[in-house]
Amino acid sequence: MWHDNETDKDLLGFSVHAELIKNIVTDKDILPISIGLFGDWGSGKSSVMKMLENTLQEEKKVVVITFNGWVFEGYDDAKSALIETILKSIIKEEKILPAGIDAAKNLLKKVDWLRLGKLAVTNVGIPIAKAYATGGLSLIGDGLSKIADLFENPTELAKKLKGEDGKKLQSELKGIIKTNTENINQTPQVVREFRKEFEETIEKCKIDSLVILVDDLDRCTPDRIIDNLEAIKLFLNVKKTAFIIGADRRIVRHAIQHRYKANDLRDSEIGDYESLVTDYLEKLIQVPYVLPKLSETEVETFLTLLFCQRDLKNDFDKIITEFIAFRRKDRHSTFGFQQIQAAIGNRNELTNLAIIPILSPLITDGLKGNPRQIKRFLNAFTIRQKLANAANMEDFKNDVLIKLMILEYMDNDRFQELFKLQASESGFPELLKSIETDIEDIDNSIKEFPNWDKQSIRTWLKMEPLLSSIDLRDYFWLSRDKLSVSLQTANLVPPMVKKVYKELIESRTSTTITSRVKKIEELLESSDYIEHLINLTCVGILKDPKNVNGHNIMQAFMNERRQFISEYSSVIKNIPDLNQLPPSIGNNVFILESNGIDVENILKTLSSDPKCRAYKAYKTKKHL
């Protein structure tokens, strides 16, 4: 299994991106700068930033600070959260000279007051105004408690309210209440003064670059995203600073649209609203840098390294070293089995790499080369593969499971549809047969199935192996956790249960059935599996009431476990023609009657036919 957190181990060959960004942010001539490290969710942005952080920390005159926007999602003021994090990190940084630390401490105090001022408007100033108007002075309490949250403990707040600081607070609150200015911390004068002091603070630190890595911004709400970006642009974008912002570009664009209602500009006279969003984004982020999607050879290399990370832990550092050296010489070829074998010699674990050439083309097309999706896909595949082994599935094929999982991840609606089709057609859906009969002329064969006529589905249908000749029931059983509850039918029976049922239903004597049922717990090892077996047997009886072994199986179970009597009773009552029943049913009816089940209607039906052997068997049993 693999975790999907960021890593500083370069399994993607992405260190080249970290190196490039490092060269930019350590170039004094182009600072200040803001770089947008853009990529889809799970594309490797956080890993690149982790590698960048490690390499920048080795630079004596560079200070690197990390900020996770999502961690501060519930913070009262997003701008202040970012500024405070930077200043507190400067204070703790060993590379900073004492003068820089003192300057950061003084500036941090001002940030406290700015936050206090903003909170005071919303939580004290406005409530006080309302209180004077309505006489409800109790409105003030919650506001003061929020202000108290600004400080680590109540005694710190008490100190702030004494002496000169207290007078300053009173003065500021009076001004706030009087002007009712909610944006006191965004006035041009305050912004200019803060930028000037922040720039002076960095100068006193005696460093060449202050690099701030902002990650997980795209997990925040739209307003939080814009607040953080505007804080960077307004307050912090000064000499010697570099901001690297990791985000999904589409989500940032959406945040701009949300914040400034860009969608409302469609019919305005201002112009193309899309270009307005783009222009605003470019003002906030100077240099967009988009992480590329993995190619097929890169996916194969990534898969190889993931399997080595799991199976060859003791050799993994050596493998990574070889991979880095290989990638410097060759950026296009696969780093695979041959290179691993040359690096560490023969290992039994290398046999696990045999599946990778099958996986890589399917995953590249189906998951669009997304690293996190690949890891999650592999984890799900590994679990299902182990489940197949535990269930003793016969003729299990990895590539069939992989192909179905690709469809599951790519288009779940079609996956659910295919399940229903194969469930009603004994595992062999006619849809696949119709399309695959002339797969080369798919334009013609797919016309009958408009829901499947998409380019991505066409590509999937053409992938090897073709599925029309394969019984898909076991494969969908492995995937039952992803199927809708409404689709959980009798077709989703564990393979082990199917095997036991087959042995019972094909038994030559009732004695064999009875002896096997007595050992059923040894055969199935799970009460859930026994329930599956009972359900499967009941379905079999309804389909073929004449088959005596189905009734014999239930008789054996009823003799062993009383709780199955009601299940059998329900089945018998739902058989349309009871005269089809074999003679042994008479013994079972007697068991039902002996356990308080009303069998009057059943007996009436059976007795209506003088030749009914089932009724004769019942009477014989009753008079014994």
Secondary structure, DSSP 4 states (H G I P E B T S, - for coil): ----S--SS-SSSTHHHHHHHHHHHT-GGG-SEEEEEE--TTSSHHHHHHHHHHHHTT-TTEEEEEEETTTTTT-S-HHHHHHHHHHHHHHH-TTS-HHHHHHHHHHHHHHHHHHHHHHIIIIIIHHHHHHHHHS-GGGHHHHHHHHHTTSSSHHHHHHHTSHHHHHHHHHHHHHHHHHT-TTGGGSHHHHHHHHHHHHHHHHHHT-SEEEEEEESGGGS-HHHHHHHHHHIIIII--TTEEEEEEE-HHHHHHHHHHHHTGGGGTTSSS--HHHHHHHHHHHH-SEEEEPPPP-HHHHHHHHHHHHHHHH-GGGHHHHHHHHHHHHHH-SSS---HHHHHHHH---GGGGGGGGHHHHHHHHHHHHTT-HHHHHHHHHHHHHHHHHHHHTT-TT--HHHHHHHHHHHHH-HHHHHHHHHHHHHTTT--HHHHHHHTTGGGHHHHTTT-GGG-SHHHHHHHHSSSP-TTS--HHHHHHTGGGS-GGG--TT---HHHHHHHHHHHT-SSHHHHHHHHHTHHHHH--HHHHHHHHHHHHHHHHH-TT-HHHHHHHHHHHHH-GGGHHHHHHHHHT-S-GGGS-TTHHHHHHHHHHTT---HHHHHHHHTSTT-HHHHHHHHHHT-
